């Protein structure tokens, strides 16, 4: 079984709060970029009660830390 390494990703995008689009930058740990994007969607949904369709991810890149 291959050991999965966790990487740090920086996710940029906008989230709609009411009528305003607010830019955000989040750093999350994940195995790949898709998992990192899913984690950001989950975090916004659970903490801010924002639907997935209100979140627009524009950039996802791996950071060196």
C-alpha positions as protocol buffer text, in pm:
chain_id: "A"
residue {
  index: 1
  type: UNK
  ca { x: 0 y: 0 z: 0 }
}
residue {
  index: 2
  type: UNK
  ca { x: 138 y: 338 z: -103 }
}
residue {
  index: 3
  type: UNK
  ca { x: 175 y: 598 z: 172 }
}
residue {
  index: 4
  type: UNK
  ca { x: -6 y: 921 z: 87 }
}
residue {
  index: 5
  type: UNK
  ca { x: 173 y: 1241 z: 166 }
}
residue {
  index: 6
  type: UNK
  ca { x: -23 y: 1546 z: 272 }
}
residue {
  index: 7
  type: UNK
  ca { x: 52 y: 1869 z: 89 }
}
residue {
  index: 8
  type: UNK
  ca { x: -50 y: 2227 z: 158 }
}
residue {
  index: 9
  type: UNK
  ca { x: -267 y: 2398 z: -102 }
}
residue {
  index: 10
  type: UNK
  ca { x: -366 y: 2761 z: -141 }
}
residue {
  index: 11
  type: UNK
  ca { x: -720 y: 2799 z: -271 }
}
residue {
  index: 12
  type: UNK
  ca { x: -839 y: 3136 z: -407 }
}
residue {
  index: 13
  type: UNK
  ca { x: -1186 y: 3236 z: -512 }
}
residue {
  index: 14
  type: UNK
  ca { x: -1499 y: 3429 z: -425 }
}
residue {
  index: 15
  type: UNK
  ca { x: -1798 y: 3350 z: -207 }
}
residue {
  index: 16
  type: UNK
  ca { x: -2138 y: 3515 z: -234 }
}
residue {
  index: 17
  type: UNK
  ca { x: -2279 y: 3653 z: 90 }
}
residue {
  index: 18
  type: UNK
  ca { x: -2619 y: 3800 z: 7 }
}
residue {
  index: 19
  type: UNK
  ca { x: -2560 y: 4038 z: -283 }
}
residue {
  index: 20
  type: UNK
  ca { x: -2184 y: 4076 z: -231 }
}
residue {
  index: 21
  type: UNK
  ca { x: -1906 y: 3863 z: -375 }
}
residue {
  index: 22
  type: UNK
  ca { x: -1625 y: 3846 z: -121 }
}
residue {
  index: 23
  type: UNK
  ca { x: -1277 y: 3725 z: -226 }
}
residue {
  index: 24
  type: UNK
  ca { x: -1102 y: 3465 z: -10 }
}
residue {
  index: 25
  type: UNK
  ca { x: -771 y: 3281 z: 20 }
}
residue {
  index: 26
  type: UNK
  ca { x: -760 y: 2960 z: 224 }
}
residue {
  index: 27
  type: UNK
  ca { x: -466 y: 2731 z: 301 }
}
residue {
  index: 28
  type: UNK
  ca { x: -563 y: 2368 z: 357 }
}
residue {
  index: 29
  type: UNK
  ca { x: -382 y: 2036 z: 388 }
}
residue {
  index: 30
  type: UNK
  ca { x: -490 y: 1764 z: 147 }
}
residue {
  index: 31
  type: UNK
  ca { x: -359 y: 1479 z: -68 }
}
residue {
  index: 32
  type: UNK
  ca { x: -435 y: 1652 z: -401 }
}
residue {
  index: 33
  type: UNK
  ca { x: -594 y: 1966 z: -546 }
}
residue {
  index: 34
  type: UNK
  ca { x: -941 y: 1809 z: -580 }
}
residue {
  index: 35
  type: UNK
  ca { x: -947 y: 1711 z: -214 }
}
residue {
  index: 36
  type: UNK
  ca { x: -831 y: 2060 z: -119 }
}
residue {
  index: 37
  type: UNK
  ca { x: -1115 y: 2220 z: -318 }
}
residue {
  index: 38
  type: UNK
  ca { x: -1367 y: 1986 z: -156 }
}
residue {
  index: 39
  type: UNK
  ca { x: -1232 y: 2074 z: 188 }
}
residue {
  index: 40
  type: UNK
  ca { x: -1279 y: 2447 z: 121 }
}
residue {
  index: 41
  type: UNK
  ca { x: -1637 y: 2388 z: 2 }
}
residue {
  index: 42
  type: UNK
  ca { x: -1705 y: 2185 z: 317 }
}
residue {
  index: 43
  type: UNK
  ca { x: -1551 y: 2447 z: 547 }
}
residue {
  index: 44
  type: UNK
  ca { x: -1755 y: 2734 z: 402 }
}
residue {
  index: 45
  type: UNK
  ca { x: -2072 y: 2524 z: 413 }
}
residue {
  index: 46
  type: UNK
  ca { x: -2032 y: 2421 z: 774 }
}
residue {
  index: 47
  type: UNK
  ca { x: -1904 y: 2747 z: 922 }
}
residue {
  index: 48
  type: UNK
  ca { x: -2092 y: 3007 z: 715 }
}
residue {
  index: 49
  type: UNK
  ca { x: -2395 y: 2807 z: 594 }
}
residue {
  index: 50
  type: UNK
  ca { x: -2310 y: 2887 z: 231 }
}
residue {
  index: 51
  type: UNK
  ca { x: -2431 y: 2662 z: -49 }
}
residue {
  index: 52
  type: UNK
  ca { x: -2174 y: 2513 z: -288 }
}
residue {
  index: 53
  type: UNK
  ca { x: -2320 y: 2700 z: -582 }
}
residue {
  index: 54
  type: UNK
  ca { x: -2237 y: 3030 z: -405 }
}
residue {
  index: 55
  type: UNK
  ca { x: -1864 y: 2948 z: -393 }
}
residue {
  index: 56
  type: UNK
  ca { x: -1645 y: 3010 z: -698 }
}
residue {
  index: 57
  type: UNK
  ca { x: -1292 y: 2865 z: -680 }
}
residue {
  index: 58
  type: UNK
  ca { x: -1065 y: 3041 z: -928 }
}
residue {
  index: 59
  type: UNK
  ca { x: -719 y: 2905 z: -841 }
}
residue {
  index: 60
  type: UNK
  ca { x: -575 y: 2605 z: -661 }
}
residue {
  index: 61
  type: UNK
  ca { x: -199 y: 2571 z: -623 }
}
residue {
  index: 62
  type: UNK
  ca { x: 40 y: 2373 z: -407 }
}
residue {
  index: 63
  type: UNK
  ca { x: 252 y: 2577 z: -167 }
}
residue {
  index: 64
  type: UNK
  ca { x: 588 y: 2496 z: -20 }
}
residue {
  index: 65
  type: UNK
  ca { x: 595 y: 2490 z: 358 }
}
